[in-house]
Amino acid sequence: MEYVAGELSREQLLKELVDWPWTSGRFDDADEPWPEAYVRGTWDQLLDVVREGLLTDADYEYVFNHTT
């Protein structure tokens, strides 16, 4: 949100995102049906931000390529 508000440059944003402790989504309970068993990770949240148009696909790719 700080980036969208103009408080962070794109370079600062990408550095912070690359340094973020990312987590993957996981299935918490094998007995629960989909989607109730799925626990979202921070990668899911980042994809939500891209879908909302707050970050670009290129931003997502940059973060993904520099954190894995």
PyMOL CGO cylinders between C-alpha atoms (Angstrom):
from pymol import cmd
from pymol.cgo import CYLINDER

trace = [
    CYLINDER, 0.00, 0.00, 0.00, 2.94, 2.35, 0.65, 0.3, 1, 1, 1, 1, 1, 1,
    CYLINDER, 2.94, 2.35, 0.65, 4.05, 1.83, -2.95, 0.3, 1, 1, 1, 1, 1, 1,
    CYLINDER, 4.05, 1.83, -2.95, 0.57, 2.57, -4.30, 0.3, 1, 1, 1, 1, 1, 1,
    CYLINDER, 0.57, 2.57, -4.30, 0.44, 5.73, -2.14, 0.3, 1, 1, 1, 1, 1, 1,
    CYLINDER, 0.44, 5.73, -2.14, 3.77, 6.87, -3.59, 0.3, 1, 1, 1, 1, 1, 1,
    CYLINDER, 3.77, 6.87, -3.59, 5.68, 6.46, -0.33, 0.3, 1, 1, 1, 1, 1, 1,
    CYLINDER, 5.68, 6.46, -0.33, 8.03, 3.79, -1.75, 0.3, 1, 1, 1, 1, 1, 1,
    CYLINDER, 8.03, 3.79, -1.75, 9.85, 3.72, -5.04, 0.3, 1, 1, 1, 1, 1, 1,
    CYLINDER, 9.85, 3.72, -5.04, 9.52, 0.66, -7.25, 0.3, 1, 1, 1, 1, 1, 1,
    CYLINDER, 9.52, 0.66, -7.25, 13.12, -0.26, -6.41, 0.3, 1, 1, 1, 1, 1, 1,
    CYLINDER, 13.12, -0.26, -6.41, 12.41, -0.06, -2.67, 0.3, 1, 1, 1, 1, 1, 1,
    CYLINDER, 12.41, -0.06, -2.67, 9.25, -2.09, -3.10, 0.3, 1, 1, 1, 1, 1, 1,
    CYLINDER, 9.25, -2.09, -3.10, 10.99, -4.85, -5.02, 0.3, 1, 1, 1, 1, 1, 1,
    CYLINDER, 10.99, -4.85, -5.02, 13.84, -5.01, -2.49, 0.3, 1, 1, 1, 1, 1, 1,
    CYLINDER, 13.84, -5.01, -2.49, 11.35, -5.36, 0.37, 0.3, 1, 1, 1, 1, 1, 1,
    CYLINDER, 11.35, -5.36, 0.37, 9.38, -8.01, -1.50, 0.3, 1, 1, 1, 1, 1, 1,
    CYLINDER, 9.38, -8.01, -1.50, 12.50, -10.01, -2.34, 0.3, 1, 1, 1, 1, 1, 1,
    CYLINDER, 12.50, -10.01, -2.34, 13.52, -9.93, 1.34, 0.3, 1, 1, 1, 1, 1, 1,
    CYLINDER, 13.52, -9.93, 1.34, 10.02, -10.92, 2.55, 0.3, 1, 1, 1, 1, 1, 1,
    CYLINDER, 10.02, -10.92, 2.55, 9.68, -14.34, 4.31, 0.3, 1, 1, 1, 1, 1, 1,
    CYLINDER, 9.68, -14.34, 4.31, 7.39, -15.93, 1.69, 0.3, 1, 1, 1, 1, 1, 1,
    CYLINDER, 7.39, -15.93, 1.69, 5.27, -18.97, 2.47, 0.3, 1, 1, 1, 1, 1, 1,
    CYLINDER, 5.27, -18.97, 2.47, 3.42, -21.36, 0.20, 0.3, 1, 1, 1, 1, 1, 1,
    CYLINDER, 3.42, -21.36, 0.20, -0.16, -22.39, 0.67, 0.3, 1, 1, 1, 1, 1, 1,
    CYLINDER, -0.16, -22.39, 0.67, -0.75, -25.83, 2.12, 0.3, 1, 1, 1, 1, 1, 1,
    CYLINDER, -0.75, -25.83, 2.12, -3.47, -28.33, 2.87, 0.3, 1, 1, 1, 1, 1, 1,
    CYLINDER, -3.47, -28.33, 2.87, -3.95, -28.35, 6.63, 0.3, 1, 1, 1, 1, 1, 1,
    CYLINDER, -3.95, -28.35, 6.63, -6.31, -31.29, 7.09, 0.3, 1, 1, 1, 1, 1, 1,
    CYLINDER, -6.31, -31.29, 7.09, -6.57, -34.18, 4.66, 0.3, 1, 1, 1, 1, 1, 1,
    CYLINDER, -6.57, -34.18, 4.66, -10.08, -34.96, 5.93, 0.3, 1, 1, 1, 1, 1, 1,
    CYLINDER, -10.08, -34.96, 5.93, -11.45, -31.53, 5.01, 0.3, 1, 1, 1, 1, 1, 1,
    CYLINDER, -11.45, -31.53, 5.01, -12.76, -30.95, 1.48, 0.3, 1, 1, 1, 1, 1, 1,
    CYLINDER, -12.76, -30.95, 1.48, -11.28, -28.42, -0.91, 0.3, 1, 1, 1, 1, 1, 1,
    CYLINDER, -11.28, -28.42, -0.91, -11.21, -25.43, -0.44, 0.3, 1, 1, 1, 1, 1, 1,
    CYLINDER, -11.21, -25.43, -0.44, -11.75, -25.57, 3.33, 0.3, 1, 1, 1, 1, 1, 1,
    CYLINDER, -11.75, -25.57, 3.33, -8.55, -27.54, 3.88, 0.3, 1, 1, 1, 1, 1, 1,
    CYLINDER, -8.55, -27.54, 3.88, -6.37, -25.05, 2.02, 0.3, 1, 1, 1, 1, 1, 1,
    CYLINDER, -6.37, -25.05, 2.02, -4.44, -22.55, 4.14, 0.3, 1, 1, 1, 1, 1, 1,
    CYLINDER, -4.44, -22.55, 4.14, -3.30, -19.62, 2.04, 0.3, 1, 1, 1, 1, 1, 1,
    CYLINDER, -3.30, -19.62, 2.04, 0.32, -18.55, 2.07, 0.3, 1, 1, 1, 1, 1, 1,
    CYLINDER, 0.32, -18.55, 2.07, 1.86, -15.17, 1.43, 0.3, 1, 1, 1, 1, 1, 1,
    CYLINDER, 1.86, -15.17, 1.43, 2.50, -16.12, -2.22, 0.3, 1, 1, 1, 1, 1, 1,
    CYLINDER, 2.50, -16.12, -2.22, -1.29, -16.42, -2.59, 0.3, 1, 1, 1, 1, 1, 1,
    CYLINDER, -1.29, -16.42, -2.59, -1.65, -12.95, -1.10, 0.3, 1, 1, 1, 1, 1, 1,
    CYLINDER, -1.65, -12.95, -1.10, 0.90, -11.54, -3.55, 0.3, 1, 1, 1, 1, 1, 1,
    CYLINDER, 0.90, -11.54, -3.55, -1.05, -13.04, -6.45, 0.3, 1, 1, 1, 1, 1, 1,
    CYLINDER, -1.05, -13.04, -6.45, -4.17, -11.33, -5.10, 0.3, 1, 1, 1, 1, 1, 1,
    CYLINDER, -4.17, -11.33, -5.10, -2.35, -7.99, -5.20, 0.3, 1, 1, 1, 1, 1, 1,
    CYLINDER, -2.35, -7.99, -5.20, -1.36, -8.62, -8.83, 0.3, 1, 1, 1, 1, 1, 1,
    CYLINDER, -1.36, -8.62, -8.83, -4.95, -9.57, -9.74, 0.3, 1, 1, 1, 1, 1, 1,
    CYLINDER, -4.95, -9.57, -9.74, -6.17, -6.36, -8.12, 0.3, 1, 1, 1, 1, 1, 1,
    CYLINDER, -6.17, -6.36, -8.12, -3.81, -4.39, -10.35, 0.3, 1, 1, 1, 1, 1, 1,
    CYLINDER, -3.81, -4.39, -10.35, -1.67, -3.00, -7.53, 0.3, 1, 1, 1, 1, 1, 1,
    CYLINDER, -1.67, -3.00, -7.53, 1.44, -4.76, -8.87, 0.3, 1, 1, 1, 1, 1, 1,
    CYLINDER, 1.44, -4.76, -8.87, 2.27, -5.91, -12.36, 0.3, 1, 1, 1, 1, 1, 1,
    CYLINDER, 2.27, -5.91, -12.36, 2.95, -9.40, -13.63, 0.3, 1, 1, 1, 1, 1, 1,
    CYLINDER, 2.95, -9.40, -13.63, 6.54, -8.22, -14.23, 0.3, 1, 1, 1, 1, 1, 1,
    CYLINDER, 6.54, -8.22, -14.23, 6.84, -7.25, -10.54, 0.3, 1, 1, 1, 1, 1, 1,
    CYLINDER, 6.84, -7.25, -10.54, 5.60, -10.70, -9.52, 0.3, 1, 1, 1, 1, 1, 1,
    CYLINDER, 5.60, -10.70, -9.52, 8.03, -12.41, -11.88, 0.3, 1, 1, 1, 1, 1, 1,
    CYLINDER, 8.03, -12.41, -11.88, 10.91, -10.32, -10.58, 0.3, 1, 1, 1, 1, 1, 1,
    CYLINDER, 10.91, -10.32, -10.58, 10.14, -11.26, -6.96, 0.3, 1, 1, 1, 1, 1, 1,
    CYLINDER, 10.14, -11.26, -6.96, 9.60, -14.91, -7.85, 0.3, 1, 1, 1, 1, 1, 1,
    CYLINDER, 9.60, -14.91, -7.85, 12.84, -15.13, -9.83, 0.3, 1, 1, 1, 1, 1, 1,
    CYLINDER, 12.84, -15.13, -9.83, 14.89, -13.47, -7.09, 0.3, 1, 1, 1, 1, 1, 1,
    CYLINDER, 14.89, -13.47, -7.09, 13.55, -15.47, -4.13, 0.3, 1, 1, 1, 1, 1, 1,
    CYLINDER, 13.55, -15.47, -4.13, 13.54, -19.06, -5.33, 0.3, 1, 1, 1, 1, 1, 1,
]
cmd.load_cgo(trace, "trace")
